[in-house]
Amino acid sequence: MPPLMSLQILSLRGNIITAAEEVKFLQPCTNLSSVDLRDNSAEKDEMLKELVQTFLLSVNILNGCSL
């Protein structure tokens, strides 16, 4: 399994992620259970939670909160 696909917890806190749709690029990470996008412009996007729930099915924690 490529290293990226085996990620379980990913913190991208304080980066320059401006569009919530960028979470789609994490879709191959099928073991991902937690994603932290706090302190990014994308955090304020109303669609972020919905996009995570649609494209990152294994994620159950977003920005420190349960989905």
Number of C-alpha atoms within 10 A of each C-alpha: 5 8 7 13 14 13 16 15 13 14 13 14 15 12 13 12 18 13 15 21 15 14 17 13 10 17 17 15 19 17 17 22 17 21 23 18 23 18 15 18 15 20 20 14 13 10 14 19 14 12 16 24 15 13 17 23 15 17 21 16 16 21 17 12 10 9 13
